[in-house]
Amino acid sequence: MLKAIDHITVNMTDKEKSFQFYGRILGLRKLNEVDMGDHRLYYYELPGGCRLELIEYKFESTVRSGAPTDRGVYRHFALETDDIDGLKHIFTRNGVKILQGPEPSDKLGVRFMLIEEPNKVEIEFVEKL
């Protein structure tokens, strides 16, 4: 049912230092940007077809407390699926906490679902439209 890691997300604390590190120091190729309204996504190509998603919030937020919009902390990793509704059924049946979805994101061209795993780590599942 699972196909691949889709992307790894980092909430940025310093955009320029992040771009320098991932682009110049690591040599990752910048792919594209998506304006989501209250935040902007910057994508970089990772080996094996996986992408790095850097988030720049357009509002001030707390750094390092662990909330989903906090900057400078690891937020989640995402896995691609071809059956998001089947996953929801499995998660519901097994008492997995579903944080959001499944629901569409037309701007990103996916249906997505966020869950909280037993260690309180957020995982996103995406099904491409």
Backbone atoms as SQL, in Angstrom:
CREATE TABLE atoms (id INTEGER PRIMARY KEY, chain TEXT, resi INTEGER, resn TEXT, atom TEXT, x REAL, y REAL, z REAL);
INSERT INTO atoms VALUES
  (1, 'A', 1, 'MET', 'N', 0.818, -1.187, 0.000),
  (2, 'A', 1, 'MET', 'CA', 0.000, 0.000, 0.000),
  (3, 'A', 1, 'MET', 'C', 0.865, 1.256, 0.000),
  (4, 'A', 2, 'LEU', 'N', 1.949, 1.277, 0.778),
  (5, 'A', 2, 'LEU', 'CA', 2.855, 2.432, 0.767),
  (6, 'A', 2, 'LEU', 'C', 3.788, 2.318, -0.425),
  (7, 'A', 3, 'LYS', 'N', 4.111, 3.472, -1.014),
  (8, 'A', 3, 'LYS', 'CA', 4.940, 3.468, -2.214),
  (9, 'A', 3, 'LYS', 'C', 6.313, 4.078, -2.018),
  (10, 'A', 4, 'ALA', 'N', 6.403, 5.191, -1.284),
  (11, 'A', 4, 'ALA', 'CA', 7.684, 5.891, -1.185),
  (12, 'A', 4, 'ALA', 'C', 7.588, 6.994, -0.141),
  (13, 'A', 5, 'ILE', 'N', 8.735, 7.519, 0.267),
  (14, 'A', 5, 'ILE', 'CA', 8.757, 8.751, 1.051),
  (15, 'A', 5, 'ILE', 'C', 8.539, 9.886, 0.071),
  (16, 'A', 6, 'ASP', 'N', 7.551, 10.725, 0.325),
  (17, 'A', 6, 'ASP', 'CA', 7.239, 11.839, -0.566),
  (18, 'A', 6, 'ASP', 'C', 8.109, 13.052, -0.259),
  (19, 'A', 7, 'HIS', 'N', 8.125, 13.503, 1.009),
  (20, 'A', 7, 'HIS', 'CA', 8.966, 14.648, 1.370),
  (21, 'A', 7, 'HIS', 'C', 9.267, 14.656, 2.856),
  (22, 'A', 8, 'ILE', 'N', 10.288, 15.401, 3.211),
  (23, 'A', 8, 'ILE', 'CA', 10.670, 15.640, 4.605),
  (24, 'A', 8, 'ILE', 'C', 10.548, 17.137, 4.826),
  (25, 'A', 9, 'THR', 'N', 9.882, 17.542, 5.903),
  (26, 'A', 9, 'THR', 'CA', 9.582, 18.948, 6.142),
  (27, 'A', 9, 'THR', 'C', 10.411, 19.528, 7.277),
  (28, 'A', 10, 'VAL', 'N', 10.872, 20.750, 7.077),
  (29, 'A', 10, 'VAL', 'CA', 11.583, 21.505, 8.103),
  (30, 'A', 10, 'VAL', 'C', 10.958, 22.898, 8.172),
  (31, 'A', 11, 'ASN', 'N', 10.508, 23.309, 9.352),
  (32, 'A', 11, 'ASN', 'CA', 10.049, 24.676, 9.570),
  (33, 'A', 11, 'ASN', 'C', 11.283, 25.534, 9.789),
  (34, 'A', 12, 'MET', 'N', 11.502, 26.492, 8.909),
  (35, 'A', 12, 'MET', 'CA', 12.741, 27.270, 8.947),
  (36, 'A', 12, 'MET', 'C', 12.725, 28.334, 10.043),
  (37, 'A', 13, 'THR', 'N', 13.900, 28.540, 10.620),
  (38, 'A', 13, 'THR', 'CA', 14.101, 29.668, 11.540),
  (39, 'A', 13, 'THR', 'C', 14.829, 30.813, 10.839),
  (40, 'A', 14, 'ASP', 'N', 15.607, 30.496, 9.794),
  (41, 'A', 14, 'ASP', 'CA', 16.349, 31.507, 9.040),
  (42, 'A', 14, 'ASP', 'C', 16.405, 31.064, 7.586),
  (43, 'A', 15, 'LYS', 'N', 15.634, 31.744, 6.747),
  (44, 'A', 15, 'LYS', 'CA', 15.506, 31.340, 5.346),
  (45, 'A', 15, 'LYS', 'C', 16.847, 31.363, 4.620),
  (46, 'A', 16, 'GLU', 'N', 17.589, 32.438, 4.746),
  (47, 'A', 16, 'GLU', 'CA', 18.836, 32.563, 3.994),
  (48, 'A', 16, 'GLU', 'C', 19.858, 31.508, 4.412),
  (49, 'A', 17, 'LYS', 'N', 19.993, 31.279, 5.719),
  (50, 'A', 17, 'LYS', 'CA', 20.925, 30.236, 6.185),
  (51, 'A', 17, 'LYS', 'C', 20.465, 28.849, 5.743),
  (52, 'A', 18, 'SER', 'N', 19.150, 28.638, 5.714),
  (53, 'A', 18, 'SER', 'CA', 18.607, 27.345, 5.258),
  (54, 'A', 18, 'SER', 'C', 18.924, 27.136, 3.785),
  (55, 'A', 19, 'PHE', 'N', 18.696, 28.176, 2.959),
  (56, 'A', 19, 'PHE', 'CA', 18.983, 28.061, 1.532),
  (57, 'A', 19, 'PHE', 'C', 20.468, 27.829, 1.297),
  (58, 'A', 20, 'GLN', 'N', 21.304, 28.511, 2.074),
  (59, 'A', 20, 'GLN', 'CA', 22.749, 28.338, 1.920),
  (60, 'A', 20, 'GLN', 'C', 23.152, 26.909, 2.271),
  (61, 'A', 21, 'PHE', 'N', 22.646, 26.400, 3.368),
  (62, 'A', 21, 'PHE', 'CA', 23.002, 25.055, 3.803),
  (63, 'A', 21, 'PHE', 'C', 22.541, 23.998, 2.804),
  (64, 'A', 22, 'TYR', 'N', 21.247, 23.993, 2.477),
  (65, 'A', 22, 'TYR', 'CA', 20.711, 22.942, 1.611),
  (66, 'A', 22, 'TYR', 'C', 21.127, 23.108, 0.151),
  (67, 'A', 23, 'GLY', 'N', 21.179, 24.359, -0.309),
  (68, 'A', 23, 'GLY', 'CA', 21.528, 24.597, -1.709),
  (69, 'A', 23, 'GLY', 'C', 23.011, 24.608, -1.976),
  (70, 'A', 24, 'ARG', 'N', 23.749, 25.467, -1.271),
  (71, 'A', 24, 'ARG', 'CA', 25.179, 25.621, -1.563),
  (72, 'A', 24, 'ARG', 'C', 26.025, 24.553, -0.878),
  (73, 'A', 25, 'ILE', 'N', 25.831, 24.360, 0.415),
  (74, 'A', 25, 'ILE', 'CA', 26.694, 23.430, 1.156),
  (75, 'A', 25, 'ILE', 'C', 26.403, 21.976, 0.792),
  (76, 'A', 26, 'LEU', 'N', 25.116, 21.582, 0.816),
  (77, 'A', 26, 'LEU', 'CA', 24.773, 20.198, 0.464),
  (78, 'A', 26, 'LEU', 'C', 24.621, 19.976, -1.034),
  (79, 'A', 27, 'GLY', 'N', 24.445, 21.062, -1.774),
  (80, 'A', 27, 'GLY', 'CA', 24.336, 20.937, -3.219),
  (81, 'A', 27, 'GLY', 'C', 23.008, 20.409, -3.721),
  (82, 'A', 28, 'LEU', 'N', 21.948, 20.586, -2.938),
  (83, 'A', 28, 'LEU', 'CA', 20.637, 20.136, -3.391),
  (84, 'A', 28, 'LEU', 'C', 20.077, 21.116, -4.408),
  (85, 'A', 29, 'ARG', 'N', 19.394, 20.580, -5.409),
  (86, 'A', 29, 'ARG', 'CA', 18.797, 21.401, -6.459),
  (87, 'A', 29, 'ARG', 'C', 17.432, 21.910, -6.008),
  (88, 'A', 30, 'LYS', 'N', 17.230, 23.236, -6.082),
  (89, 'A', 30, 'LYS', 'CA', 15.932, 23.817, -5.753),
  (90, 'A', 30, 'LYS', 'C', 14.959, 23.484, -6.867),
  (91, 'A', 31, 'LEU', 'N', 13.778, 23.012, -6.481),
  (92, 'A', 31, 'LEU', 'CA', 12.781, 22.604, -7.461),
  (93, 'A', 31, 'LEU', 'C', 11.759, 23.700, -7.733),
  (94, 'A', 32, 'ASN', 'N', 10.973, 24.065, -6.737),
  (95, 'A', 32, 'ASN', 'CA', 9.926, 25.064, -6.927),
  (96, 'A', 32, 'ASN', 'C', 9.485, 25.636, -5.587),
  (97, 'A', 33, 'GLU', 'N', 8.614, 26.635, -5.678),
  (98, 'A', 33, 'GLU', 'CA', 8.022, 27.268, -4.505),
  (99, 'A', 33, 'GLU', 'C', 6.513, 27.256, -4.678),
  (100, 'A', 34, 'VAL', 'N', 5.793, 27.162, -3.548),
  (101, 'A', 34, 'VAL', 'CA', 4.335, 27.213, -3.571),
  (102, 'A', 34, 'VAL', 'C', 3.879, 28.162, -2.479),
  (103, 'A', 35, 'ASP', 'N', 3.112, 29.200, -2.859),
  (104, 'A', 35, 'ASP', 'CA', 2.553, 30.135, -1.886),
  (105, 'A', 35, 'ASP', 'C', 1.225, 29.568, -1.389),
  (106, 'A', 36, 'MET', 'N', 1.177, 29.213, -0.104),
  (107, 'A', 36, 'MET', 'CA', -0.023, 28.617, 0.486),
  (108, 'A', 36, 'MET', 'C', -0.880, 29.651, 1.216),
  (109, 'A', 37, 'GLY', 'N', -0.573, 30.932, 1.080),
  (110, 'A', 37, 'GLY', 'CA', -1.333, 31.981, 1.747),
  (111, 'A', 37, 'GLY', 'C', -0.598, 32.473, 2.977),
  (112, 'A', 38, 'ASP', 'N', -0.704, 31.737, 4.078),
  (113, 'A', 38, 'ASP', 'CA', -0.032, 32.158, 5.311),
  (114, 'A', 38, 'ASP', 'C', 1.386, 31.611, 5.442),
  (115, 'A', 39, 'HIS', 'N', 1.808, 30.792, 4.482),
  (116, 'A', 39, 'HIS', 'CA', 3.183, 30.293, 4.465),
  (117, 'A', 39, 'HIS', 'C', 3.598, 29.974, 3.030),
  (118, 'A', 40, 'ARG', 'N', 4.898, 29.875, 2.844),
  (119, 'A', 40, 'ARG', 'CA', 5.463, 29.564, 1.534),
  (120, 'A', 40, 'ARG', 'C', 6.299, 28.300, 1.670),
  (121, 'A', 41, 'LEU', 'N', 6.157, 27.420, 0.677),
  (122, 'A', 41, 'LEU', 'CA', 6.900, 26.164, 0.636),
  (123, 'A', 41, 'LEU', 'C', 8.020, 26.278, -0.391),
  (124, 'A', 42, 'TYR', 'N', 9.200, 25.816, -0.011),
  (125, 'A', 42, 'TYR', 'CA', 10.351, 25.775, -0.909),
  (126, 'A', 42, 'TYR', 'C', 10.786, 24.314, -1.005),
  (127, 'A', 43, 'TYR', 'N', 10.821, 23.772, -2.216),
  (128, 'A', 43, 'TYR', 'CA', 11.168, 22.363, -2.397),
  (129, 'A', 43, 'TYR', 'C', 12.572, 22.199, -2.952),
  (130, 'A', 44, 'TYR', 'N', 13.270, 21.211, -2.415),
  (131, 'A', 44, 'TYR', 'CA', 14.594, 20.817, -2.879),
  (132, 'A', 44, 'TYR', 'C', 14.567, 19.327, -3.194),
  (133, 'A', 45, 'GLU', 'N', 15.336, 18.940, -4.191),
  (134, 'A', 45, 'GLU', 'CA', 15.398, 17.545, -4.602),
  (135, 'A', 45, 'GLU', 'C', 16.355, 16.765, -3.701),
  (136, 'A', 46, 'LEU', 'N', 15.866, 15.679, -3.147),
  (137, 'A', 46, 'LEU', 'CA', 16.697, 14.750, -2.374),
  (138, 'A', 46, 'LEU', 'C', 16.958, 13.510, -3.221),
  (139, 'A', 47, 'PRO', 'N', 18.007, 12.773, -2.934),
  (140, 'A', 47, 'PRO', 'CA', 18.280, 11.547, -3.689),
  (141, 'A', 47, 'PRO', 'C', 17.118, 10.554, -3.602),
  (142, 'A', 48, 'GLY', 'N', 16.945, 9.796, -4.659),
  (143, 'A', 48, 'GLY', 'CA', 15.927, 8.756, -4.653),
  (144, 'A', 48, 'GLY', 'C', 14.522, 9.253, -4.928),
  (145, 'A', 49, 'GLY', 'N', 14.395, 10.496, -5.390),
  (146, 'A', 49, 'GLY', 'CA', 13.075, 11.018, -5.708),
  (147, 'A', 49, 'GLY', 'C', 12.344, 11.674, -4.557),
  (148, 'A', 50, 'CYS', 'N', 12.906, 11.640, -3.374),
  (149, 'A', 50, 'CYS', 'CA', 12.301, 12.298, -2.209),
  (150, 'A', 50, 'CYS', 'C', 12.601, 13.797, -2.274),
  (151, 'A', 51, 'ARG', 'N', 11.730, 14.618, -1.682),
  (152, 'A', 51, 'ARG', 'CA', 11.944, 16.068, -1.671),
  (153, 'A', 51, 'ARG', 'C', 12.069, 16.571, -0.236),
  (154, 'A', 52, 'LEU', 'N', 12.825, 17.621, -0.091),
  (155, 'A', 52, 'LEU', 'CA', 12.895, 18.371, 1.149),
  (156, 'A', 52, 'LEU', 'C', 11.969, 19.562, 0.995),
  (157, 'A', 53, 'GLU', 'N', 11.080, 19.776, 1.971),
  (158, 'A', 53, 'GLU', 'CA', 10.138, 20.889, 1.953),
  (159, 'A', 53, 'GLU', 'C', 10.492, 21.827, 3.102),
  (160, 'A', 54, 'LEU', 'N', 10.944, 23.027, 2.760),
  (161, 'A', 54, 'LEU', 'CA', 11.257, 24.036, 3.760),
  (162, 'A', 54, 'LEU', 'C', 10.085, 24.999, 3.843),
  (163, 'A', 55, 'ILE', 'N', 9.632, 25.295, 5.068),
  (164, 'A', 55, 'ILE', 'CA', 8.466, 26.162, 5.258),
  (165, 'A', 55, 'ILE', 'C', 8.897, 27.496, 5.853),
  (166, 'A', 56, 'GLU', 'N', 8.428, 28.570, 5.207),
  (167, 'A', 56, 'GLU', 'CA', 8.614, 29.927, 5.709),
  (168, 'A', 56, 'GLU', 'C', 7.236, 30.463, 6.085),
  (169, 'A', 57, 'TYR', 'N', 6.982, 30.650, 7.376),
  (170, 'A', 57, 'TYR', 'CA', 5.701, 31.194, 7.824),
  (171, 'A', 57, 'TYR', 'C', 5.704, 32.706, 7.679),
  (172, 'A', 58, 'LYS', 'N', 4.572, 33.279, 7.325),
  (173, 'A', 58, 'LYS', 'CA', 4.449, 34.724, 7.123),
  (174, 'A', 58, 'LYS', 'C', 3.985, 35.423, 8.389),
  (175, 'A', 59, 'PHE', 'N', 4.012, 34.712, 9.490),
  (176, 'A', 59, 'PHE', 'CA', 3.648, 35.281, 10.786),
  (177, 'A', 59, 'PHE', 'C', 4.677, 34.817, 11.796),
  (178, 'A', 60, 'GLU', 'N', 4.797, 35.545, 12.874),
  (179, 'A', 60, 'GLU', 'CA', 5.750, 35.161, 13.918),
  (180, 'A', 60, 'GLU', 'C', 5.203, 33.970, 14.699),
  (181, 'A', 61, 'SER', 'N', 6.081, 33.063, 15.064),
  (182, 'A', 61, 'SER', 'CA', 5.693, 31.910, 15.878),
  (183, 'A', 61, 'SER', 'C', 6.844, 31.532, 16.798),
  (184, 'A', 62, 'THR', 'N', 6.511, 30.771, 17.804),
  (185, 'A', 62, 'THR', 'CA', 7.481, 30.325, 18.794),
  (186, 'A', 62, 'THR', 'C', 8.496, 29.377, 18.168),
  (187, 'A', 63, 'VAL', 'N', 9.714, 29.434, 18.618),
  (188, 'A', 63, 'VAL', 'CA', 10.763, 28.549, 18.121),
  (189, 'A', 63, 'VAL', 'C', 10.957, 27.385, 19.090),
  (190, 'A', 64, 'ARG', 'N', 10.964, 26.178, 18.564),
  (191, 'A', 64, 'ARG', 'CA', 11.334, 24.939, 19.251),
  (192, 'A', 64, 'ARG', 'C', 10.439, 24.456, 20.376),
  (193, 'A', 65, 'SER', 'N', 9.177, 24.704, 20.331),
  (194, 'A', 65, 'SER', 'CA', 8.322, 24.133, 21.375),
  (195, 'A', 65, 'SER', 'C', 7.674, 22.840, 20.927),
  (196, 'A', 66, 'GLY', 'N', 7.729, 22.542, 19.633),
  (197, 'A', 66, 'GLY', 'CA', 7.185, 21.288, 19.143),
  (198, 'A', 66, 'GLY', 'C', 5.808, 21.382, 18.512),
  (199, 'A', 67, 'ALA', 'N', 5.166, 22.542, 18.514),
  (200, 'A', 67, 'ALA', 'CA', 3.869, 22.688, 17.862),
  (201, 'A', 67, 'ALA', 'C', 4.058, 22.642, 16.344),
  (202, 'A', 68, 'PRO', 'N', 3.029, 22.283, 15.577),
  (203, 'A', 68, 'PRO', 'CA', 3.175, 22.110, 14.130),
  (204, 'A', 68, 'PRO', 'C', 3.702, 23.307, 13.359),
  (205, 'A', 69, 'THR', 'N', 3.509, 24.541, 13.851),
  (206, 'A', 69, 'THR', 'CA', 4.012, 25.703, 13.110),
  (207, 'A', 69, 'THR', 'C', 5.270, 26.294, 13.721),
  (208, 'A', 70, 'ASP', 'N', 5.837, 25.667, 14.750),
  (209, 'A', 70, 'ASP', 'CA', 7.065, 26.167, 15.356),
  (210, 'A', 70, 'ASP', 'C', 8.230, 26.001, 14.390),
  (211, 'A', 71, 'ARG', 'N', 9.135, 26.965, 14.399),
  (212, 'A', 71, 'ARG', 'CA', 10.279, 26.950, 13.492),
  (213, 'A', 71, 'ARG', 'C', 11.484, 26.291, 14.152),
  (214, 'A', 72, 'GLY', 'N', 12.356, 25.739, 13.320),
  (215, 'A', 72, 'GLY', 'CA', 13.596, 25.175, 13.810),
  (216, 'A', 72, 'GLY', 'C', 13.472, 23.797, 14.428),
  (217, 'A', 73, 'VAL', 'N', 12.341, 23.128, 14.214),
  (218, 'A', 73, 'VAL', 'CA', 12.158, 21.774, 14.736),
  (219, 'A', 73, 'VAL', 'C', 11.740, 20.855, 13.597),
  (220, 'A', 74, 'TYR', 'N', 12.071, 19.595, 13.735),
  (221, 'A', 74, 'TYR', 'CA', 11.609, 18.582, 12.786),
  (222, 'A', 74, 'TYR', 'C', 10.110, 18.447, 12.970),
  (223, 'A', 75, 'ARG', 'N', 9.341, 18.542, 11.902),
  (224, 'A', 75, 'ARG', 'CA', 7.891, 18.485, 12.028),
  (225, 'A', 75, 'ARG', 'C', 7.334, 17.111, 11.699),
  (226, 'A', 76, 'HIS', 'N', 7.500, 16.659, 10.479),
  (227, 'A', 76, 'HIS', 'CA', 6.970, 15.344, 10.105),
  (228, 'A', 76, 'HIS', 'C', 7.682, 14.818, 8.872),
  (229, 'A', 77, 'PHE', 'N', 7.458, 13.544, 8.613),
  (230, 'A', 77, 'PHE', 'CA', 7.842, 13.013, 7.318),
  (231, 'A', 77, 'PHE', 'C', 6.573, 12.534, 6.641),
  (232, 'A', 78, 'ALA', 'N', 6.611, 12.466, 5.323),
  (233, 'A', 78, 'ALA', 'CA', 5.415, 12.119, 4.562),
  (234, 'A', 78, 'ALA', 'C', 5.678, 10.881, 3.711),
  (235, 'A', 79, 'LEU', 'N', 4.683, 10.053, 3.650),
  (236, 'A', 79, 'LEU', 'CA', 4.745, 8.846, 2.843),
  (237, 'A', 79, 'LEU', 'C', 3.658, 8.899, 1.782),
  (238, 'A', 80, 'GLU', 'N', 4.016, 8.506, 0.574),
  (239, 'A', 80, 'GLU', 'CA', 3.035, 8.464, -0.514),
  (240, 'A', 80, 'GLU', 'C', 2.283, 7.142, -0.475),
  (241, 'A', 81, 'THR', 'N', 0.993, 7.209, -0.728),
  (242, 'A', 81, 'THR', 'CA', 0.147, 6.019, -0.776),
  (243, 'A', 81, 'THR', 'C', -0.733, 6.072, -2.010),
  (244, 'A', 82, 'ASP', 'N', -1.231, 4.918, -2.416),
  (245, 'A', 82, 'ASP', 'CA', -2.210, 4.881, -3.493),
  (246, 'A', 82, 'ASP', 'C', -3.600, 4.543, -2.971),
  (247, 'A', 83, 'ASP', 'N', -3.754, 4.506, -1.626),
  (248, 'A', 83, 'ASP', 'CA', -5.055, 4.184, -1.024),
  (249, 'A', 83, 'ASP', 'C', -5.192, 4.867, 0.334),
  (250, 'A', 84, 'ILE', 'N', -5.388, 6.172, 0.327),
  (251, 'A', 84, 'ILE', 'CA', -5.470, 6.924, 1.582),
  (252, 'A', 84, 'ILE', 'C', -6.711, 6.547, 2.391),
  (253, 'A', 85, 'ASP', 'N', -7.811, 6.206, 1.698),
  (254, 'A', 85, 'ASP', 'CA', -9.015, 5.801, 2.418),
  (255, 'A', 85, 'ASP', 'C', -8.821, 4.452, 3.105),
  (256, 'A', 86, 'GLY', 'N', -8.082, 3.555, 2.453),
  (257, 'A', 86, 'GLY', 'CA', -7.756, 2.272, 3.079),
  (258, 'A', 86, 'GLY', 'C', -6.906, 2.463, 4.324),
  (259, 'A', 87, 'LEU', 'N', -5.957, 3.399, 4.245),
  (260, 'A', 87, 'LEU', 'CA', -5.126, 3.699, 5.419),
  (261, 'A', 87, 'LEU', 'C', -5.977, 4.265, 6.556),
  (262, 'A', 88, 'LYS', 'N', -6.903, 5.168, 6.217),
  (263, 'A', 88, 'LYS', 'CA', -7.770, 5.733, 7.257),
  (264, 'A', 88, 'LYS', 'C', -8.536, 4.626, 7.965),
  (265, 'A', 89, 'HIS', 'N', -9.025, 3.683, 7.198),
  (266, 'A', 89, 'HIS', 'CA', -9.760, 2.557, 7.786),
  (267, 'A', 89, 'HIS', 'C', -8.862, 1.758, 8.743),
  (268, 'A', 90, 'ILE', 'N', -7.652, 1.490, 8.313),
  (269, 'A', 90, 'ILE', 'CA', -6.701, 0.748, 9.152),
  (270, 'A', 90, 'ILE', 'C', -6.382, 1.536, 10.413),
  (271, 'A', 91, 'PHE', 'N', -6.139, 2.845, 10.286),
  (272, 'A', 91, 'PHE', 'CA', -5.813, 3.679, 11.443),
  (273, 'A', 91, 'PHE', 'C', -6.986, 3.743, 12.414),
  (274, 'A', 92, 'THR', 'N', -8.186, 3.921, 11.889),
  (275, 'A', 92, 'THR', 'CA', -9.377, 3.993, 12.739),
  (276, 'A', 92, 'THR', 'C', -9.572, 2.678, 13.480),
  (277, 'A', 93, 'ARG', 'N', -9.437, 1.590, 12.767),
  (278, 'A', 93, 'ARG', 'CA', -9.615, 0.263, 13.359),
  (279, 'A', 93, 'ARG', 'C', -8.592, -0.009, 14.465),
  (280, 'A', 94, 'ASN', 'N', -7.416, 0.575, 14.367),
  (281, 'A', 94, 'ASN', 'CA', -6.342, 0.314, 15.327),
  (282, 'A', 94, 'ASN', 'C', -6.116, 1.438, 16.327),
  (283, 'A', 95, 'GLY', 'N', -7.037, 2.390, 16.391),
  (284, 'A', 95, 'GLY', 'CA', -6.955, 3.445, 17.396),
  (285, 'A', 95, 'GLY', 'C', -5.856, 4.463, 17.177),
  (286, 'A', 96, 'VAL', 'N', -5.399, 4.624, 15.949),
  (287, 'A', 96, 'VAL', 'CA', -4.380, 5.626, 15.644),
  (288, 'A', 96, 'VAL', 'C', -5.059, 6.988, 15.591),
  (289, 'A', 97, 'LYS', 'N', -4.456, 7.972, 16.239),
  (290, 'A', 97, 'LYS', 'CA', -5.019, 9.317, 16.282),
  (291, 'A', 97, 'LYS', 'C', -4.846, 10.006, 14.930),
  (292, 'A', 98, 'ILE', 'N', -5.974, 10.324, 14.278),
  (293, 'A', 98, 'ILE', 'CA', -5.949, 11.056, 13.014),
  (294, 'A', 98, 'ILE', 'C', -6.092, 12.532, 13.353),
  (295, 'A', 99, 'LEU', 'N', -5.099, 13.313, 12.982),
  (296, 'A', 99, 'LEU', 'CA', -5.076, 14.739, 13.288),
  (297, 'A', 99, 'LEU', 'C', -5.849, 15.567, 12.267),
  (298, 'A', 100, 'GLN', 'N', -5.821, 15.133, 10.993),
  (299, 'A', 100, 'GLN', 'CA', -6.493, 15.879, 9.936),
  (300, 'A', 100, 'GLN', 'C', -6.656, 14.984, 8.727),
  (301, 'A', 101, 'GLY', 'N', -7.804, 15.101, 8.061),
  (302, 'A', 101, 'GLY', 'CA', -8.027, 14.433, 6.798),
  (303, 'A', 101, 'GLY', 'C', -8.605, 13.042, 6.935),
  (304, 'A', 102, 'PRO', 'N', -8.607, 12.344, 5.794),
  (305, 'A', 102, 'PRO', 'CA', -8.103, 12.759, 4.496),
  (306, 'A', 102, 'PRO', 'C', -8.930, 13.909, 3.920),
  (307, 'A', 103, 'GLU', 'N', -8.207, 14.817, 3.277),
  (308, 'A', 103, 'GLU', 'CA', -8.849, 15.938, 2.613),
  (309, 'A', 103, 'GLU', 'C', -7.971, 16.423, 1.473),
  (310, 'A', 104, 'PRO', 'N', -8.590, 17.096, 0.495),
  (311, 'A', 104, 'PRO', 'CA', -7.805, 17.556, -0.650),
  (312, 'A', 104, 'PRO', 'C', -7.063, 18.852, -0.358),
  (313, 'A', 105, 'SER', 'N', -5.919, 19.005, -1.023),
  (314, 'A', 105, 'SER', 'CA', -5.216, 20.275, -1.101),
  (315, 'A', 105, 'SER', 'C', -5.029, 20.547, -2.581),
  (316, 'A', 106, 'ASP', 'N', -5.953, 21.321, -3.145),
  (317, 'A', 106, 'ASP', 'CA', -5.891, 21.597, -4.584),
  (318, 'A', 106, 'ASP', 'C', -4.599, 22.293, -4.974),
  (319, 'A', 107, 'LYS', 'N', -4.079, 23.162, -4.105),
  (320, 'A', 107, 'LYS', 'CA', -2.833, 23.878, -4.429),
  (321, 'A', 107, 'LYS', 'C', -1.653, 22.924, -4.543),
  (322, 'A', 108, 'LEU', 'N', -1.677, 21.840, -3.782),
  (323, 'A', 108, 'LEU', 'CA', -0.571, 20.883, -3.827),
  (324, 'A', 108, 'LEU', 'C', -0.873, 19.671, -4.707),
  (325, 'A', 109, 'GLY', 'N', -2.133, 19.509, -5.140),
  (326, 'A', 109, 'GLY', 'CA', -2.496, 18.398, -6.018),
  (327, 'A', 109, 'GLY', 'C', -2.512, 17.052, -5.335),
  (328, 'A', 110, 'VAL', 'N', -2.907, 17.024, -4.063),
  (329, 'A', 110, 'VAL', 'CA', -2.959, 15.772, -3.307),
  (330, 'A', 110, 'VAL', 'C', -4.192, 15.727, -2.417),
  (331, 'A', 111, 'ARG', 'N', -4.520, 14.529, -1.968),
  (332, 'A', 111, 'ARG', 'CA', -5.355, 14.338, -0.790),
  (333, 'A', 111, 'ARG', 'C', -4.366, 13.961, 0.297),
  (334, 'A', 112, 'PHE', 'N', -4.562, 14.490, 1.498),
  (335, 'A', 112, 'PHE', 'CA', -3.596, 14.216, 2.562),
  (336, 'A', 112, 'PHE', 'C', -4.306, 13.862, 3.865),
  (337, 'A', 113, 'MET', 'N', -3.532, 13.220, 4.726),
  (338, 'A', 113, 'MET', 'CA', -4.000, 12.862, 6.060),
  (339, 'A', 113, 'MET', 'C', -2.803, 12.957, 6.995),
  (340, 'A', 114, 'LEU', 'N', -3.014, 13.563, 8.147),
  (341, 'A', 114, 'LEU', 'CA', -1.982, 13.654, 9.178),
  (342, 'A', 114, 'LEU', 'C', -2.391, 12.775, 10.348),
  (343, 'A', 115, 'ILE', 'N', -1.439, 12.018, 10.850),
  (344, 'A', 115, 'ILE', 'CA', -1.699, 11.167, 12.015),
  (345, 'A', 115, 'ILE', 'C', -0.635, 11.433, 13.075),
  (346, 'A', 116, 'GLU', 'N', -0.926, 10.995, 14.282),
  (347, 'A', 116, 'GLU', 'CA', 0.070, 11.044, 15.358),
  (348, 'A', 116, 'GLU', 'C', 0.419, 9.616, 15.721),
  (349, 'A', 117, 'GLU', 'N', 1.680, 9.247, 15.554),
  (350, 'A', 117, 'GLU', 'CA', 2.118, 7.890, 15.877),
  (351, 'A', 117, 'GLU', 'C', 2.346, 7.765, 17.390),
  (352, 'A', 118, 'PRO', 'N', 2.650, 6.597, 17.897),
  (353, 'A', 118, 'PRO', 'CA', 2.713, 6.399, 19.354),
  (354, 'A', 118, 'PRO', 'C', 3.710, 7.284, 20.107),
  (355, 'A', 119, 'ASN', 'N', 4.735, 7.758, 19.429),
  (356, 'A', 119, 'ASN', 'CA', 5.712, 8.633, 20.076),
  (357, 'A', 119, 'ASN', 'C', 5.359, 10.108, 19.933),
  (358, 'A', 120, 'LYS', 'N', 4.151, 10.372, 19.470),
  (359, 'A', 120, 'LYS', 'CA', 3.644, 11.724, 19.234),
  (360, 'A', 120, 'LYS', 'C', 4.341, 12.430, 18.079),
  (361, 'A', 121, 'VAL', 'N', 4.945, 11.634, 17.172),
  (362, 'A', 121, 'VAL', 'CA', 5.538, 12.171, 15.947),
  (363, 'A', 121, 'VAL', 'C', 4.433, 12.243, 14.899),
  (364, 'A', 122, 'GLU', 'N', 4.353, 13.364, 14.243),
  (365, 'A', 122, 'GLU', 'CA', 3.360, 13.553, 13.187),
  (366, 'A', 122, 'GLU', 'C', 3.869, 12.933, 11.893),
  (367, 'A', 123, 'ILE', 'N', 2.991, 12.184, 11.207),
  (368, 'A', 123, 'ILE', 'CA', 3.297, 11.608, 9.905),
  (369, 'A', 123, 'ILE', 'C', 2.196, 12.020, 8.957),
  (370, 'A', 124, 'GLU', 'N', 2.577, 12.437, 7.765),
  (371, 'A', 124, 'GLU', 'CA', 1.615, 12.798, 6.726),
  (372, 'A', 124, 'GLU', 'C', 1.594, 11.710, 5.667),
  (373, 'A', 125, 'PHE', 'N', 0.402, 11.378, 5.218),
  (374, 'A', 125, 'PHE', 'CA', 0.238, 10.457, 4.106),
  (375, 'A', 125, 'PHE', 'C', -0.394, 11.229, 2.960),
  (376, 'A', 126, 'VAL', 'N', 0.149, 11.077, 1.760),
  (377, 'A', 126, 'VAL', 'CA', -0.359, 11.800, 0.596),
  (378, 'A', 126, 'VAL', 'C', -0.733, 10.833, -0.499),
  (379, 'A', 127, 'GLU', 'N', -1.837, 11.168, -1.151),
  (380, 'A', 127, 'GLU', 'CA', -2.279, 10.448, -2.343),
  (381, 'A', 127, 'GLU', 'C', -2.400, 11.472, -3.446),
  (382, 'A', 128, 'LYS', 'N', -1.599, 11.330, -4.472),
  (383, 'A', 128, 'LYS', 'CA', -1.587, 12.309, -5.554),
  (384, 'A', 128, 'LYS', 'C', -2.884, 12.227, -6.356),
  (385, 'A', 129, 'LEU', 'N', -3.392, 13.408, -6.743),
  (386, 'A', 129, 'LEU', 'CA', -4.639, 13.480, -7.514),
  (387, 'A', 129, 'LEU', 'C', -4.388, 13.194, -8.989);
